[in-house]
């Protein structure tokens, strides 16, 4: 029983860390897209 609880805690922690990493990557990609958009608008 103790091993099961430990395994669930580790899996939950890994899942939360993964979500934060993916969220951060999405924000970086969005900022990159915005920079490209702004540059294109300036050079029309």
PyMOL Python script that loads the backbone (N, CA, C, O; Angstrom):
from pymol import cmd

cmd.read_pdbstr("""\
ATOM      1  N   UNK A   1       0.825  -1.199   0.000  1.00  0.00           N
ATOM      2  CA  UNK A   1       0.000   0.000   0.000  1.00  0.00           C
ATOM      3  C   UNK A   1       0.870   1.265   0.000  1.00  0.00           C
ATOM      4  O   UNK A   1       0.575   2.227  -0.709  1.00  0.00           O
ATOM      5  N   UNK A   2       1.924   1.254   0.787  1.00  0.00           N
ATOM      6  CA  UNK A   2       2.817   2.407   0.856  1.00  0.00           C
ATOM      7  C   UNK A   2       3.497   2.648  -0.486  1.00  0.00           C
ATOM      8  O   UNK A   2       3.674   3.794  -0.901  1.00  0.00           O
ATOM      9  N   UNK A   3       3.878   1.570  -1.163  1.00  0.00           N
ATOM     10  CA  UNK A   3       4.510   1.704  -2.478  1.00  0.00           C
ATOM     11  C   UNK A   3       3.542   2.313  -3.488  1.00  0.00           C
ATOM     12  O   UNK A   3       3.942   3.122  -4.325  1.00  0.00           O
ATOM     13  N   UNK A   4       2.280   1.927  -3.409  1.00  0.00           N
ATOM     14  CA  UNK A   4       1.275   2.459  -4.326  1.00  0.00           C
ATOM     15  C   UNK A   4       1.114   3.966  -4.130  1.00  0.00           C
ATOM     16  O   UNK A   4       1.055   4.722  -5.100  1.00  0.00           O
ATOM     17  N   UNK A   5       1.045   4.389  -2.893  1.00  0.00           N
ATOM     18  CA  UNK A   5       0.902   5.818  -2.603  1.00  0.00           C
ATOM     19  C   UNK A   5       2.130   6.582  -3.091  1.00  0.00           C
ATOM     20  O   UNK A   5       1.999   7.654  -3.681  1.00  0.00           O
ATOM     21  N   UNK A   6       3.317   6.039  -2.850  1.00  0.00           N
ATOM     22  CA  UNK A   6       4.547   6.689  -3.309  1.00  0.00           C
ATOM     23  C   UNK A   6       4.566   6.781  -4.828  1.00  0.00           C
ATOM     24  O   UNK A   6       4.946   7.812  -5.384  1.00  0.00           O
ATOM     25  N   UNK A   7       4.161   5.716  -5.499  1.00  0.00           N
ATOM     26  CA  UNK A   7       4.127   5.712  -6.959  1.00  0.00           C
ATOM     27  C   UNK A   7       3.141   6.750  -7.485  1.00  0.00           C
ATOM     28  O   UNK A   7       3.440   7.448  -8.454  1.00  0.00           O
ATOM     29  N   UNK A   8       1.983   6.859  -6.868  1.00  0.00           N
ATOM     30  CA  UNK A   8       0.991   7.848  -7.285  1.00  0.00           C
ATOM     31  C   UNK A   8       1.500   9.279  -7.072  1.00  0.00           C
ATOM     32  O   UNK A   8       1.262  10.151  -7.908  1.00  0.00           O
ATOM     33  N   UNK A   9       2.187   9.518  -5.975  1.00  0.00           N
ATOM     34  CA  UNK A   9       2.747  10.851  -5.724  1.00  0.00           C
ATOM     35  C   UNK A   9       3.814  11.208  -6.758  1.00  0.00           C
ATOM     36  O   UNK A   9       3.857  12.336  -7.249  1.00  0.00           O
ATOM     37  N   UNK A  10       4.666  10.253  -7.083  1.00  0.00           N
ATOM     38  CA  UNK A  10       5.708  10.499  -8.084  1.00  0.00           C
ATOM     39  C   UNK A  10       5.084  10.749  -9.451  1.00  0.00           C
ATOM     40  O   UNK A  10       5.498  11.664 -10.163  1.00  0.00           O
ATOM     41  N   UNK A  11       4.097   9.947  -9.820  1.00  0.00           N
ATOM     42  CA  UNK A  11       3.435  10.115 -11.115  1.00  0.00           C
ATOM     43  C   UNK A  11       2.712  11.457 -11.185  1.00  0.00           C
ATOM     44  O   UNK A  11       2.748  12.125 -12.219  1.00  0.00           O
ATOM     45  N   UNK A  12       2.069  11.852 -10.114  1.00  0.00           N
ATOM     46  CA  UNK A  12       1.377  13.139 -10.084  1.00  0.00           C
ATOM     47  C   UNK A  12       2.333  14.308 -10.212  1.00  0.00           C
ATOM     48  O   UNK A  12       2.048  15.277 -10.916  1.00  0.00           O
ATOM     49  N   UNK A  13       3.456  14.222  -9.540  1.00  0.00           N
ATOM     50  CA  UNK A  13       4.469  15.275  -9.627  1.00  0.00           C
ATOM     51  C   UNK A  13       5.022  15.381 -11.043  1.00  0.00           C
ATOM     52  O   UNK A  13       5.190  16.482 -11.567  1.00  0.00           O
ATOM     53  N   UNK A  14       5.304  14.244 -11.657  1.00  0.00           N
ATOM     54  CA  UNK A  14       5.823  14.241 -13.031  1.00  0.00           C
ATOM     55  C   UNK A  14       4.798  14.825 -14.000  1.00  0.00           C
ATOM     56  O   UNK A  14       5.161  15.565 -14.914  1.00  0.00           O
ATOM     57  N   UNK A  15       3.534  14.501 -13.808  1.00  0.00           N
ATOM     58  CA  UNK A  15       2.485  15.018 -14.691  1.00  0.00           C
ATOM     59  C   UNK A  15       2.372  16.536 -14.568  1.00  0.00           C
ATOM     60  O   UNK A  15       2.230  17.230 -15.575  1.00  0.00           O
ATOM     61  N   UNK A  16       2.434  17.050 -13.355  1.00  0.00           N
ATOM     62  CA  UNK A  16       2.355  18.501 -13.160  1.00  0.00           C
ATOM     63  C   UNK A  16       3.568  19.207 -13.750  1.00  0.00           C
ATOM     64  O   UNK A  16       3.432  20.279 -14.341  1.00  0.00           O
ATOM     65  N   UNK A  17       4.731  18.632 -13.602  1.00  0.00           N
ATOM     66  CA  UNK A  17       5.943  19.232 -14.175  1.00  0.00           C
ATOM     67  C   UNK A  17       5.848  19.242 -15.697  1.00  0.00           C
ATOM     68  O   UNK A  17       6.259  20.211 -16.336  1.00  0.00           O
ATOM     69  N   UNK A  18       5.314  18.185 -16.276  1.00  0.00           N
ATOM     70  CA  UNK A  18       5.151  18.118 -17.727  1.00  0.00           C
ATOM     71  C   UNK A  18       4.185  19.167 -18.234  1.00  0.00           C
ATOM     72  O   UNK A  18       4.424  19.781 -19.274  1.00  0.00           O
ATOM     73  N   UNK A  19       3.105  19.379 -17.520  1.00  0.00           N
ATOM     74  CA  UNK A  19       2.125  20.393 -17.934  1.00  0.00           C
ATOM     75  C   UNK A  19       2.750  21.781 -17.920  1.00  0.00           C
ATOM     76  O   UNK A  19       2.529  22.569 -18.839  1.00  0.00           O
ATOM     77  N   UNK A  20       3.519  22.083 -16.899  1.00  0.00           N
ATOM     78  CA  UNK A  20       4.161  23.398 -16.820  1.00  0.00           C
ATOM     79  C   UNK A  20       5.167  23.583 -17.946  1.00  0.00           C
ATOM     80  O   UNK A  20       5.288  24.674 -18.504  1.00  0.00           O
ATOM     81  N   UNK A  21       5.883  22.523 -18.277  1.00  0.00           N
ATOM     82  CA  UNK A  21       6.867  22.612 -19.356  1.00  0.00           C
ATOM     83  C   UNK A  21       6.181  22.870 -20.684  1.00  0.00           C
ATOM     84  O   UNK A  21       6.629  23.717 -21.457  1.00  0.00           O
ATOM     85  N   UNK A  22       5.104  22.157 -20.960  1.00  0.00           N
ATOM     86  CA  UNK A  22       4.372  22.329 -22.216  1.00  0.00           C
ATOM     87  C   UNK A  22       3.741  23.716 -22.274  1.00  0.00           C
ATOM     88  O   UNK A  22       3.723  24.353 -23.328  1.00  0.00           O
ATOM     89  N   UNK A  23       3.233  24.173 -21.158  1.00  0.00           N
ATOM     90  CA  UNK A  23       2.640  25.513 -21.117  1.00  0.00           C
ATOM     91  C   UNK A  23       3.687  26.578 -21.421  1.00  0.00           C
ATOM     92  O   UNK A  23       3.417  27.519 -22.168  1.00  0.00           O
ATOM     93  N   UNK A  24       4.864  26.439 -20.855  1.00  0.00           N
ATOM     94  CA  UNK A  24       5.944  27.395 -21.113  1.00  0.00           C
ATOM     95  C   UNK A  24       6.372  27.381 -22.568  1.00  0.00           C
ATOM     96  O   UNK A  24       6.644  28.432 -23.149  1.00  0.00           O
ATOM     97  N   UNK A  25       6.433  26.192 -23.160  1.00  0.00           N
ATOM     98  CA  UNK A  25       6.805  26.092 -24.574  1.00  0.00           C
ATOM     99  C   UNK A  25       5.752  26.769 -25.444  1.00  0.00           C
ATOM    100  O   UNK A  25       6.090  27.442 -26.418  1.00  0.00           O
ATOM    101  N   UNK A  26       4.492  26.596 -25.103  1.00  0.00           N
ATOM    102  CA  UNK A  26       3.420  27.241 -25.857  1.00  0.00           C
ATOM    103  C   UNK A  26       3.514  28.755 -25.794  1.00  0.00           C
ATOM    104  O   UNK A  26       3.275  29.439 -26.789  1.00  0.00           O
ATOM    105  N   UNK A  27       3.856  29.274 -24.641  1.00  0.00           N
ATOM    106  CA  UNK A  27       4.005  30.725 -24.501  1.00  0.00           C
ATOM    107  C   UNK A  27       5.185  31.229 -25.326  1.00  0.00           C
ATOM    108  O   UNK A  27       5.101  32.287 -25.949  1.00  0.00           O
ATOM    109  N   UNK A  28       6.288  30.473 -25.333  1.00  0.00           N
ATOM    110  CA  UNK A  28       7.458  30.873 -26.127  1.00  0.00           C
ATOM    111  C   UNK A  28       7.127  30.883 -27.613  1.00  0.00           C
ATOM    112  O   UNK A  28       7.511  31.808 -28.329  1.00  0.00           O
ATOM    113  N   UNK A  29       6.425  29.870 -28.077  1.00  0.00           N
ATOM    114  CA  UNK A  29       6.050  29.796 -29.491  1.00  0.00           C
ATOM    115  C   UNK A  29       5.123  30.952 -29.849  1.00  0.00           C
ATOM    116  O   UNK A  29       5.242  31.545 -30.921  1.00  0.00           O
ATOM    117  N   UNK A  30       4.206  31.266 -28.951  1.00  0.00           N
ATOM    118  CA  UNK A  30       3.281  32.376 -29.184  1.00  0.00           C
ATOM    119  C   UNK A  30       4.028  33.705 -29.290  1.00  0.00           C
ATOM    120  O   UNK A  30       3.720  34.524 -30.156  1.00  0.00           O
ATOM    121  N   UNK A  31       5.002  33.917 -28.420  1.00  0.00           N
ATOM    122  CA  UNK A  31       5.792  35.154 -28.472  1.00  0.00           C
ATOM    123  C   UNK A  31       6.590  35.229 -29.768  1.00  0.00           C
ATOM    124  O   UNK A  31       6.719  36.302 -30.358  1.00  0.00           O
ATOM    125  N   UNK A  32       7.124  34.096 -30.214  1.00  0.00           N
ATOM    126  CA  UNK A  32       7.858  34.069 -31.478  1.00  0.00           C
ATOM    127  C   UNK A  32       6.959  34.414 -32.646  1.00  0.00           C
ATOM    128  O   UNK A  32       7.353  35.169 -33.535  1.00  0.00           O
ATOM    129  N   UNK A  33       5.760  33.870 -32.652  1.00  0.00           N
ATOM    130  CA  UNK A  33       4.799  34.178 -33.709  1.00  0.00           C
ATOM    131  C   UNK A  33       4.406  35.641 -33.707  1.00  0.00           C
ATOM    132  O   UNK A  33       4.243  36.248 -34.766  1.00  0.00           O
ATOM    133  N   UNK A  34       4.255  36.201 -32.532  1.00  0.00           N
ATOM    134  CA  UNK A  34       3.900  37.620 -32.418  1.00  0.00           C
ATOM    135  C   UNK A  34       5.027  38.499 -32.955  1.00  0.00           C
ATOM    136  O   UNK A  34       4.767  39.509 -33.608  1.00  0.00           O
ATOM    137  N   UNK A  35       6.271  38.122 -32.683  1.00  0.00           N
ATOM    138  CA  UNK A  35       7.416  38.896 -33.183  1.00  0.00           C
ATOM    139  C   UNK A  35       7.465  38.852 -34.706  1.00  0.00           C
ATOM    140  O   UNK A  35       7.740  39.867 -35.346  1.00  0.00           O
ATOM    141  N   UNK A  36       7.201  37.692 -35.290  1.00  0.00           N
ATOM    142  CA  UNK A  36       7.181  37.564 -36.753  1.00  0.00           C
ATOM    143  C   UNK A  36       6.059  38.417 -37.334  1.00  0.00           C
ATOM    144  O   UNK A  36       6.249  39.103 -38.339  1.00  0.00           O
ATOM    145  N   UNK A  37       4.902  38.371 -36.706  1.00  0.00           N
ATOM    146  CA  UNK A  37       3.756  39.162 -37.157  1.00  0.00           C
ATOM    147  C   UNK A  37       4.079  40.657 -37.115  1.00  0.00           C
ATOM    148  O   UNK A  37       3.796  41.386 -38.066  1.00  0.00           O
ATOM    149  N   UNK A  38       4.664  41.099 -36.023  1.00  0.00           N
ATOM    150  CA  UNK A  38       5.004  42.523 -35.889  1.00  0.00           C
ATOM    151  C   UNK A  38       6.024  42.944 -36.938  1.00  0.00           C
ATOM    152  O   UNK A  38       5.915  44.026 -37.515  1.00  0.00           O
ATOM    153  N   UNK A  39       7.006  42.099 -37.185  1.00  0.00           N
ATOM    154  CA  UNK A  39       8.020  42.408 -38.192  1.00  0.00           C
ATOM    155  C   UNK A  39       7.394  42.492 -39.579  1.00  0.00           C
ATOM    156  O   UNK A  39       7.742  43.373 -40.365  1.00  0.00           O
ATOM    157  N   UNK A  40       6.482  41.593 -39.879  1.00  0.00           N
ATOM    158  CA  UNK A  40       5.811  41.609 -41.178  1.00  0.00           C
ATOM    159  C   UNK A  40       4.966  42.870 -41.338  1.00  0.00           C
ATOM    160  O   UNK A  40       4.913  43.450 -42.422  1.00  0.00           O
ATOM    161  N   UNK A  41       4.310  43.292 -40.266  1.00  0.00           N
ATOM    162  CA  UNK A  41       3.501  44.508 -40.316  1.00  0.00           C
ATOM    163  C   UNK A  41       4.375  45.738 -40.571  1.00  0.00           C
ATOM    164  O   UNK A  41       3.967  46.647 -41.295  1.00  0.00           O
ATOM    165  N   UNK A  42       5.561  45.772 -39.986  1.00  0.00           N
ATOM    166  CA  UNK A  42       6.458  46.915 -40.159  1.00  0.00           C
ATOM    167  C   UNK A  42       6.996  47.011 -41.583  1.00  0.00           C
ATOM    168  O   UNK A  42       7.287  48.108 -42.059  1.00  0.00           O
ATOM    169  N   UNK A  43       7.132  45.881 -42.266  1.00  0.00           N
ATOM    170  CA  UNK A  43       7.757  45.860 -43.588  1.00  0.00           C
ATOM    171  C   UNK A  43       6.749  45.693 -44.725  1.00  0.00           C
ATOM    172  O   UNK A  43       7.109  45.214 -45.800  1.00  0.00           O
ATOM    173  N   UNK A  44       5.524  46.071 -44.506  1.00  0.00           N
ATOM    174  CA  UNK A  44       4.504  45.976 -45.554  1.00  0.00           C
ATOM    175  C   UNK A  44       4.753  46.989 -46.627  1.00  0.00           C
ATOM    176  O   UNK A  44       3.997  47.061 -47.596  1.00  0.00           O
TER     177      UNK A  44
END
""", "prot")
cmd.dss("prot")
cmd.show_as("cartoon", "prot")
cmd.util.cbc("prot")
cmd.orient("prot")
